[in-house]
């Protein structure tokens, strides 16, 4: 068996120099790895041994010390030696049964060397075997590295690396991104449906961590309940200290050999380099895209000819009808500063949101997309000719579908989306963006988080939020609904909520009582309280308008306070 740092005791026993050696105890530990051979001729040997040593000794220095003899194996086990090879005939006569029991209890190989074999005759062949193992390992590692580098140099990508690894090890291989979504897979005598069934049956409780080559790579091994022999080996792909994905190998054809892990390690390294290369290219593409979005939407005079040329370079068409959608992560500052987040983690969150939005866009649906500050900008067009009167309904429906799709896929945070109206041309794009931004900000302030808000639905809020005179707002609020707030705070009441329901259900008290889960008479009593506290009769159309505006002013004042 090939090992990166040594050979097993079992492999050592197969050497010609070990043919006459007997295994007295510790048969369960013959897989221990020998990385060096050491000789004990002094009583304080513990200061001179290392993990992985196979210790050769005649026990001369402690043969007349029963206590030292019985403490030898426990000490060697504690120091993680590979085994103990005793030549007992001359000084011990025989190996004490207690030492054999200790070896069996600890699965620590205890070997008996024949008296006629010199230590040198054993030491040199074992060290030569370890040296040859290192040579074999590095030769195979170099071969594996060249194999996968050739894939990249020929223009291959992640999918080609996966295919080549699957061909070499004869088992199914997949690569996931950091969000556990399959990027590429190659099935060997298997299909995607059978693999998916195996994934569903995997027993996540039966997980162990192993390191077949002692290479620092950690594998999570999961077995399936129905097929205990079918296992998944999964290991993270780390790029620049951050998780970029996972490499997954299923031994659906045969058990993995140690030589397979050399190719797996090499494929993982090359895949990490490819991830890093893709990340660099995406970063350049993102920078170009976002610079263009910034120039396209800003009010500064940028020549339209230049914008159209840059748009063509990016594969975008600035003609046609577009609607702007502006998406924000709710409480972005709180999310960015929560826990051990850093700038790269926050950028990855924004990238993930961007990717989910793009996945929600139909492949035949023209769009312009990028980021501006902490917002995701999507300028959405339509894939087919539509009558002018149908555009608004189409974009409203698509905005709702995109919002629902992304909200369902993202679990770490919520989002809010503002949607502008449909316009044509560069000036129209800018206007739709301004409207979407206004809808987003107004929606978060007026309706809270996780909202889809259309500019055309803001109504009078579009006017009120543009008015600068806060003193007039405060005065109007005091003259209308402020007494209701005072009452609600003092008596833990619901007069504001009742008034909002009154307008929502067009004064129908039966519907108001049902919506608020109160008795009809309770609703009637609250309406009388509202009229008494405000001094405004709800029978007057002007009073009703003032109270409705008062409720909206109240929201805007709360927005400014927060």
C-alpha positions as CSV (number, residue, x, y, z in Angstrom):
1,X,0.0,0.0,0.0
2,X,1.2,3.5,-0.9
3,X,1.4,6.0,2.0
4,X,2.6,9.5,1.9
5,X,4.7,9.5,5.1
6,X,5.5,5.8,5.6
7,X,4.5,2.1,5.2
8,X,2.3,0.0,7.4
9,X,3.7,-2.5,9.8
10,X,1.8,-5.1,7.7
11,X,3.8,-4.1,4.7
12,X,7.1,-4.1,6.7
13,X,6.4,-7.7,7.6
14,X,6.2,-8.7,3.9
15,X,9.8,-7.7,3.4
16,X,12.4,-10.5,2.9
17,X,14.3,-9.4,6.0
18,X,11.2,-9.9,8.2
19,X,10.3,-13.5,7.1
20,X,11.3,-15.0,10.4
21,X,9.7,-12.3,12.5
22,X,6.8,-13.4,14.7
23,X,3.8,-11.1,15.7
24,X,3.3,-11.8,19.4
25,X,0.5,-9.3,20.0
26,X,-1.3,-6.2,18.7
27,X,-2.6,-7.8,15.5
28,X,-5.3,-5.2,15.3
29,X,-2.7,-2.4,14.9
30,X,-0.8,-3.7,11.9
31,X,-2.1,-0.8,9.8
32,X,0.0,1.6,12.0
33,X,2.4,3.6,9.8
34,X,6.1,3.2,10.1
35,X,7.9,6.5,9.2
36,X,11.3,5.6,10.7
37,X,13.3,2.9,12.5
38,X,14.9,3.5,15.8
39,X,17.1,1.4,18.1
40,X,16.8,1.4,21.9
41,X,20.0,0.7,23.9
42,X,19.6,3.2,26.8
43,X,17.0,3.2,29.6
44,X,15.9,6.8,28.8
45,X,14.9,6.0,25.3
46,X,11.7,8.1,25.6
47,X,13.7,11.2,25.0
48,X,14.9,9.9,21.7
49,X,11.8,8.4,20.0
50,X,9.3,10.0,17.7
51,X,5.8,9.3,16.4
52,X,5.8,6.7,13.7
53,X,9.1,5.0,14.9
54,X,9.4,1.2,14.8
55,X,11.6,0.6,17.8
56,X,14.2,-2.2,17.7
57,X,15.6,-3.4,21.0
58,X,17.2,-6.3,22.9
59,X,15.8,-4.7,26.1
60,X,19.4,-4.9,27.6
61,X,19.1,-1.6,29.4
62,X,15.9,-2.6,31.3
63,X,16.0,-6.4,31.2
64,X,16.5,-6.6,35.0
65,X,13.8,-3.9,35.7
66,X,10.3,-5.5,35.6
67,X,8.7,-2.2,36.3
68,X,10.4,-0.5,33.4
69,X,9.5,-3.5,31.1
70,X,5.8,-3.3,31.9
71,X,5.7,0.5,31.4
72,X,7.5,0.3,28.0
73,X,4.5,-0.5,25.7
74,X,2.1,2.0,27.4
75,X,4.7,4.7,27.1
76,X,5.4,3.9,23.4
77,X,1.6,3.9,22.7
78,X,1.3,7.3,24.3
79,X,4.1,8.6,22.1
80,X,2.3,7.2,19.0
81,X,5.1,4.8,17.9
82,X,4.3,2.3,15.2
83,X,5.4,-0.8,17.0
84,X,8.0,-2.6,19.1
85,X,10.4,-5.3,17.7
86,X,12.1,-7.2,20.5
87,X,15.1,-9.6,20.3
88,X,14.4,-11.4,23.7
89,X,16.6,-14.5,23.6
90,X,19.9,-13.1,25.0
91,X,18.7,-10.9,27.9
92,X,15.0,-11.7,28.5
93,X,14.9,-15.3,27.5
94,X,11.2,-14.8,26.5
95,X,8.7,-11.9,26.2
96,X,6.7,-11.5,29.4
97,X,3.0,-12.5,28.9
98,X,2.0,-9.2,30.5
99,X,3.7,-7.3,27.6
100,X,1.8,-9.4,25.1
101,X,-1.5,-8.6,26.9
102,X,-0.7,-4.9,26.9
103,X,0.0,-5.1,23.1
104,X,-3.3,-6.8,22.4
105,X,-5.3,-4.4,24.6
106,X,-3.8,-1.4,22.8
107,X,-3.6,-2.9,19.3
108,X,0.1,-2.1,19.4
109,X,2.2,-4.4,17.2
110,X,4.7,-6.4,19.3
111,X,7.2,-8.3,17.2
112,X,9.8,-11.0,18.1
113,X,13.0,-10.9,16.1
114,X,15.1,-14.0,15.7
115,X,18.5,-13.9,17.5
116,X,20.6,-14.4,14.4
117,X,19.2,-11.4,12.6
118,X,21.2,-8.1,13.1
119,X,19.4,-4.8,13.5
120,X,21.3,-3.5,10.5
121,X,19.8,-6.3,8.4
122,X,16.3,-5.1,9.3
123,X,16.9,-1.3,9.6
124,X,18.3,-0.7,6.1
125,X,15.7,-2.6,4.1
126,X,12.8,-0.9,6.0
127,X,14.3,2.6,5.5
128,X,14.9,1.7,1.8
129,X,11.2,0.7,1.6
130,X,10.1,4.0,3.1
131,X,12.4,6.0,0.8
132,X,11.1,4.1,-2.2
133,X,7.6,4.8,-1.0
134,X,8.4,8.5,-1.0
135,X,9.8,8.3,-4.5
136,X,6.7,6.4,-5.7
137,X,4.4,8.8,-4.1
138,X,6.0,11.9,-5.6
139,X,6.3,10.2,-9.0
140,X,2.5,9.5,-8.9
141,X,1.8,12.9,-7.6
142,X,3.8,14.5,-10.4
143,X,1.9,12.3,-12.9
144,X,-1.4,13.3,-11.4
145,X,-0.5,17.0,-11.5
146,X,0.6,16.8,-15.1
147,X,-2.6,15.0,-16.0
148,X,-4.9,17.7,-14.6
149,X,-2.7,20.6,-15.6
150,X,-2.9,19.3,-19.2
151,X,-6.7,19.5,-18.9
152,X,-6.5,23.2,-17.9
153,X,-3.8,24.0,-20.5
154,X,-6.1,22.6,-23.2
155,X,-8.8,25.1,-22.2
156,X,-10.7,22.7,-20.0
157,X,-12.7,23.8,-16.9
158,X,-14.3,22.3,-13.8
159,X,-16.4,19.9,-15.8
160,X,-13.4,18.5,-17.6
161,X,-11.4,18.1,-14.4
162,X,-14.4,16.1,-13.0
163,X,-14.6,13.9,-16.1
164,X,-10.9,13.2,-16.1
165,X,-10.8,12.3,-12.4
166,X,-13.9,10.0,-12.8
167,X,-12.1,8.2,-15.7
168,X,-8.9,7.7,-13.7
169,X,-10.4,6.4,-10.5
170,X,-13.4,4.6,-12.1
171,X,-16.0,6.1,-9.8
172,X,-18.6,8.9,-9.9
173,X,-17.3,12.4,-9.2
174,X,-19.1,15.7,-8.6
175,X,-18.2,19.2,-7.7
176,X,-20.5,21.6,-5.7
177,X,-20.2,25.3,-5.2
178,X,-20.1,26.7,-1.6
179,X,-24.0,26.7,-1.6
180,X,-24.1,23.0,-2.1
181,X,-25.3,23.3,-5.7
182,X,-23.9,20.9,-8.3
183,X,-21.6,22.6,-10.7
184,X,-20.4,19.5,-12.6
185,X,-20.7,15.8,-12.4
186,X,-19.6,12.6,-14.2
187,X,-21.4,9.4,-13.5
188,X,-19.6,6.1,-14.0
189,X,-22.2,3.3,-14.8
190,X,-24.7,5.4,-12.9
191,X,-27.2,8.0,-13.7
192,X,-28.4,11.2,-12.1
193,X,-31.6,9.6,-10.8
194,X,-29.8,6.8,-9.1
195,X,-27.3,9.2,-7.6
196,X,-30.2,11.4,-6.3
197,X,-31.8,8.4,-4.7
198,X,-28.4,7.6,-2.9
199,X,-28.2,11.2,-1.7
200,X,-31.7,10.9,-0.2
201,X,-30.7,7.7,1.5
202,X,-27.4,8.9,2.9
203,X,-27.2,8.5,6.7
204,X,-25.7,11.8,7.9
205,X,-25.5,10.4,11.4
206,X,-22.9,7.9,10.3
207,X,-20.1,10.3,9.5
208,X,-16.4,9.9,10.1
209,X,-13.4,12.0,9.3
210,X,-10.4,10.4,7.7
211,X,-7.2,11.3,6.0
212,X,-6.1,8.4,3.8
213,X,-2.8,10.0,2.8
214,X,-2.1,12.1,5.9
215,X,-2.0,15.0,3.5
216,X,-4.0,17.5,5.6
217,X,-7.1,16.9,3.5
218,X,-10.2,16.0,5.5
219,X,-12.9,13.8,4.1
220,X,-16.4,13.4,5.4
221,X,-17.5,9.9,4.7
222,X,-21.2,9.0,4.6
223,X,-22.7,5.6,4.1
224,X,-26.2,4.8,2.9
225,X,-28.7,2.8,4.9
226,X,-29.8,0.6,2.1
227,X,-26.3,0.0,0.7
228,X,-23.7,0.1,3.4
229,X,-21.0,-0.5,0.9
230,X,-21.9,2.6,-1.1
231,X,-20.1,5.7,0.4
232,X,-19.6,9.3,-0.5
233,X,-16.2,10.9,0.2
234,X,-16.6,14.7,0.4
235,X,-14.0,17.3,1.1
236,X,-14.1,21.1,1.0
237,X,-12.2,23.1,-1.7
238,X,-10.6,26.1,0.0
239,X,-9.4,29.1,-2.1
240,X,-7.5,31.9,-0.4
241,X,-8.7,30.7,3.0
242,X,-12.4,30.6,2.1
243,X,-14.8,27.8,1.2
244,X,-15.3,27.7,-2.6
245,X,-17.0,24.4,-3.0
246,X,-16.8,20.6,-2.4
247,X,-15.4,17.7,-4.2
248,X,-17.5,14.6,-3.9
249,X,-16.6,11.0,-4.9
250,X,-19.0,8.1,-4.7
251,X,-17.5,4.6,-4.7
252,X,-20.4,3.1,-6.7
253,X,-18.1,1.0,-8.8
254,X,-15.3,-0.2,-6.4
255,X,-13.7,0.8,-3.1
256,X,-11.3,3.7,-3.4
257,X,-7.6,2.7,-3.3
258,X,-4.9,4.8,-1.7
259,X,-3.4,5.6,-5.1
260,X,-6.9,7.1,-6.0
261,X,-6.4,9.7,-3.3
262,X,-3.3,11.0,-5.0
263,X,-5.3,11.8,-8.1
264,X,-8.2,13.1,-6.0
265,X,-5.8,15.5,-4.1
266,X,-4.3,16.7,-7.3
267,X,-7.6,17.2,-9.0
268,X,-8.8,19.2,-5.9
269,X,-5.7,21.4,-6.1
270,X,-6.2,22.1,-9.8
271,X,-9.9,22.7,-9.2
272,X,-9.1,25.2,-6.5
273,X,-6.8,27.0,-9.0
274,X,-9.6,27.0,-11.6
275,X,-12.0,28.4,-9.0
276,X,-9.5,31.1,-8.2
277,X,-9.1,31.8,-12.0
278,X,-12.9,32.0,-12.5
279,X,-13.2,34.3,-9.4
280,X,-10.6,36.6,-10.9
281,X,-12.4,36.7,-14.3
282,X,-15.7,37.2,-12.7
283,X,-14.3,40.1,-10.6
284,X,-13.0,41.8,-13.8
285,X,-16.3,41.2,-15.5
286,X,-18.2,42.5,-12.5
287,X,-16.1,45.6,-12.4
288,X,-16.7,46.4,-16.0
289,X,-20.4,45.7,-15.6
290,X,-20.9,47.8,-12.5
291,X,-18.8,50.7,-14.0
292,X,-21.2,50.7,-16.9
293,X,-24.3,50.5,-14.7
294,X,-23.0,53.5,-12.8
295,X,-22.4,55.5,-15.9
296,X,-25.7,54.4,-17.5
297,X,-27.8,55.5,-14.5
298,X,-26.0,58.6,-13.4
299,X,-27.3,62.0,-14.3
300,X,-23.9,63.3,-15.5
301,X,-23.7,63.8,-19.2
302,X,-22.1,60.6,-20.7
303,X,-22.3,60.4,-24.5
304,X,-25.1,58.0,-25.5
305,X,-23.0,56.8,-28.4
306,X,-20.3,55.7,-25.9
307,X,-22.9,54.0,-23.7
308,X,-24.3,52.1,-26.6
309,X,-20.9,50.9,-27.7
310,X,-20.0,49.7,-24.2
311,X,-23.4,48.0,-23.9
312,X,-22.8,46.1,-27.2
313,X,-19.4,45.0,-25.8
314,X,-21.2,43.6,-22.7
315,X,-23.9,42.0,-24.9
316,X,-26.6,44.4,-23.8
317,X,-29.1,46.2,-26.0
318,X,-30.3,49.7,-24.8
319,X,-33.2,49.9,-27.1
320,X,-36.6,48.5,-26.2
321,X,-38.8,48.8,-23.1
322,X,-37.2,48.4,-19.7
323,X,-38.3,48.4,-16.0
324,X,-35.8,48.9,-13.2
325,X,-35.8,46.6,-10.2
326,X,-33.6,47.7,-7.2
327,X,-32.9,45.0,-4.6
328,X,-31.4,45.5,-1.1
329,X,-30.5,43.1,1.6
330,X,-32.7,44.1,4.5
331,X,-30.7,45.6,7.4
332,X,-27.5,45.2,5.3
333,X,-25.3,47.0,7.9
334,X,-26.5,44.7,10.6
335,X,-25.9,41.6,8.4
336,X,-22.4,42.9,7.4
337,X,-21.3,43.4,11.0
338,X,-22.9,40.3,12.4
339,X,-20.5,37.6,13.7
340,X,-17.1,37.0,12.1
341,X,-18.1,38.6,8.7
342,X,-15.4,40.3,6.7
343,X,-15.5,42.2,3.5
344,X,-15.1,39.1,1.3
345,X,-17.9,37.3,3.1
346,X,-20.2,40.2,2.6
347,X,-19.3,40.4,-1.1
348,X,-20.0,36.7,-1.4
349,X,-23.5,37.3,0.1
350,X,-24.1,40.0,-2.5
351,X,-22.7,37.7,-5.3
352,X,-25.0,34.9,-4.2
353,X,-28.0,37.3,-4.2
354,X,-27.0,38.5,-7.7
355,X,-26.7,34.9,-9.0
356,X,-30.1,34.0,-7.6
357,X,-31.7,37.0,-9.3
358,X,-30.1,36.1,-12.5
359,X,-31.3,32.5,-12.2
360,X,-34.8,33.8,-11.8
361,X,-34.5,35.7,-15.1
362,X,-35.6,33.7,-18.1
363,X,-32.8,32.8,-20.6
364,X,-34.7,34.6,-23.5
365,X,-35.5,37.6,-21.3
366,X,-33.3,40.6,-22.2
367,X,-31.9,42.3,-19.1
368,X,-29.1,44.5,-17.8
369,X,-27.8,43.6,-14.4
370,X,-25.1,44.7,-11.9
371,X,-24.6,46.3,-8.5
372,X,-24.5,49.9,-7.4
373,X,-23.4,50.6,-3.9
374,X,-25.0,47.9,-1.8
375,X,-28.0,47.4,-4.2
376,X,-28.6,44.9,-7.0
377,X,-29.8,46.6,-10.1
378,X,-31.9,44.7,-12.7
379,X,-33.1,46.5,-15.8
380,X,-35.6,44.0,-17.2
381,X,-37.1,44.0,-20.7
382,X,-39.5,41.5,-22.4
383,X,-38.6,38.7,-24.8
384,X,-41.4,39.2,-27.3
385,X,-43.5,42.0,-28.8
386,X,-46.2,43.2,-26.4
387,X,-48.9,45.7,-26.9
388,X,-48.3,48.9,-24.9
389,X,-51.3,48.4,-22.7
390,X,-50.0,44.9,-21.6
391,X,-46.5,46.0,-20.6
392,X,-47.4,47.1,-17.1
393,X,-49.2,43.8,-16.2
394,X,-46.3,41.8,-17.7
395,X,-43.6,43.5,-15.7
396,X,-45.7,43.4,-12.5
397,X,-46.1,39.7,-12.9
398,X,-42.4,39.1,-13.7
399,X,-41.3,41.3,-10.8
400,X,-43.5,39.2,-8.4
401,X,-42.2,35.9,-9.8
402,X,-38.5,37.1,-9.4
403,X,-39.1,38.3,-5.9
404,X,-40.8,35.1,-4.9
405,X,-38.2,32.9,-6.5
406,X,-35.3,34.7,-4.8
407,X,-37.0,35.0,-1.4
408,X,-37.6,31.2,-1.3
409,X,-34.0,30.4,-2.2
410,X,-32.3,32.7,0.3
411,X,-32.4,31.7,3.9
412,X,-29.6,33.8,5.5
413,X,-31.3,37.2,5.1
414,X,-34.4,38.8,3.6
415,X,-34.6,41.3,0.7
416,X,-36.7,44.3,-0.3
417,X,-37.3,45.2,-3.9
418,X,-38.4,48.5,-5.5
419,X,-39.9,48.5,-9.0
420,X,-40.1,51.5,-11.3
421,X,-42.4,52.0,-14.3
422,X,-41.7,51.0,-17.9
423,X,-39.8,53.4,-20.2
424,X,-37.9,53.4,-23.4
425,X,-34.4,54.7,-24.1
426,X,-31.5,55.7,-21.8
427,X,-33.4,58.6,-20.3
428,X,-36.2,56.2,-19.6
429,X,-33.9,53.7,-17.9
430,X,-32.6,56.4,-15.6
431,X,-36.2,57.5,-14.7
432,X,-37.3,54.0,-14.0
433,X,-34.2,53.5,-11.8
434,X,-35.0,56.7,-9.8
435,X,-38.6,55.5,-9.3
436,X,-37.4,52.0,-8.2
437,X,-35.0,53.5,-5.7
438,X,-37.8,55.8,-4.4
439,X,-40.2,52.8,-4.2
440,X,-37.5,50.7,-2.3
441,X,-36.8,53.4,0.2
442,X,-40.4,54.3,0.8
443,X,-41.5,50.7,1.0
444,X,-38.9,49.8,3.7
445,X,-39.9,52.9,5.7
446,X,-43.6,52.5,5.3
447,X,-44.2,48.8,5.1
448,X,-41.1,47.2,6.7
449,X,-38.8,44.5,5.5
450,X,-39.2,41.8,2.9
451,X,-41.4,43.8,0.6
452,X,-42.0,44.1,-3.1
453,X,-43.0,47.8,-3.7
454,X,-44.1,49.3,-7.0
455,X,-43.6,53.0,-7.6
456,X,-47.0,53.3,-9.3
457,X,-48.6,52.0,-6.0
458,X,-47.1,54.6,-3.8
459,X,-49.9,57.1,-4.5
460,X,-49.8,60.2,-2.4
461,X,-46.6,59.0,-0.7
462,X,-44.7,60.0,-3.9
463,X,-45.6,63.6,-3.1
464,X,-45.4,63.6,0.6
465,X,-41.9,62.1,0.8
466,X,-40.6,64.9,-1.5
467,X,-41.9,67.7,0.8
468,X,-39.1,69.1,2.9
469,X,-41.1,71.0,5.6
470,X,-41.1,68.6,8.5
471,X,-42.7,71.2,10.8
472,X,-45.8,71.3,8.6
473,X,-45.9,67.5,8.7
474,X,-45.7,67.5,12.5
475,X,-48.4,70.2,12.7
476,X,-50.7,68.3,10.4
477,X,-50.1,65.0,12.3
478,X,-51.0,66.7,15.6
479,X,-54.2,68.1,14.1
480,X,-55.3,64.7,12.8
481,X,-54.2,61.3,14.2
482,X,-51.7,62.2,17.0
483,X,-54.4,62.0,19.7
484,X,-55.0,58.4,18.6
485,X,-51.3,57.6,19.1
486,X,-51.5,59.2,22.6
487,X,-54.5,57.1,23.5
488,X,-53.0,53.9,22.2
489,X,-49.8,54.3,24.1
490,X,-51.6,55.3,27.3
491,X,-54.3,52.5,27.2
492,X,-52.6,49.9,25.0
493,X,-55.3,50.5,22.5
494,X,-55.8,49.9,18.8
495,X,-57.4,53.0,17.5
496,X,-54.8,53.6,14.8
497,X,-55.1,50.1,13.6
498,X,-58.9,50.4,13.6
499,X,-58.8,53.6,11.6
500,X,-56.5,52.0,9.0
501,X,-58.9,49.1,8.7
502,X,-61.8,51.5,8.4
503,X,-60.2,53.1,5.3
504,X,-59.0,49.7,3.9
505,X,-62.6,48.3,4.0
506,X,-64.2,51.5,2.8
507,X,-66.0,52.1,6.1
508,X,-67.7,48.7,6.2
509,X,-67.7,48.0,10.0
510,X,-68.6,44.4,9.5
511,X,-65.5,43.7,7.5
512,X,-63.4,45.8,10.0
513,X,-64.6,43.8,12.9
514,X,-63.8,40.5,11.1
515,X,-60.4,41.7,10.0
516,X,-59.5,42.8,13.6
517,X,-61.2,39.8,15.3
518,X,-63.4,42.0,17.4
519,X,-67.2,42.3,17.9
520,X,-69.1,44.6,15.6
521,X,-70.1,46.8,18.6
522,X,-66.5,47.1,19.6
523,X,-65.6,48.4,16.2
524,X,-68.5,50.8,16.3
525,X,-67.4,52.1,19.8
526,X,-63.8,52.6,18.5
527,X,-65.0,54.6,15.6
528,X,-66.9,56.8,17.9
529,X,-63.7,57.2,20.1
530,X,-61.7,58.2,17.0
531,X,-64.2,60.9,16.0
532,X,-64.3,62.2,19.6
533,X,-60.5,62.3,20.1
534,X,-59.7,63.9,16.7
535,X,-62.8,66.1,16.6
536,X,-63.3,65.0,13.0
537,X,-66.5,63.4,11.8
538,X,-66.0,60.4,9.4
539,X,-69.1,61.4,7.6
540,X,-67.3,64.3,6.1
541,X,-65.4,63.5,2.9
542,X,-62.8,66.2,3.7
543,X,-62.3,64.9,7.2
544,X,-61.8,61.4,5.9
545,X,-59.2,62.7,3.4
546,X,-57.4,64.6,6.1
547,X,-57.3,61.5,8.4
548,X,-56.0,59.3,5.5
549,X,-53.3,61.8,4.8
550,X,-52.6,62.1,8.6
551,X,-52.0,58.3,8.7
552,X,-49.5,58.6,5.8
553,X,-47.8,61.6,7.3
554,X,-47.5,59.6,10.6
555,X,-45.6,56.9,8.7
556,X,-43.3,59.4,7.1
557,X,-42.5,61.1,10.4
558,X,-41.7,57.7,12.0
559,X,-39.4,57.0,9.0
560,X,-37.5,60.2,9.6
561,X,-37.2,59.4,13.3
562,X,-35.7,56.0,12.6
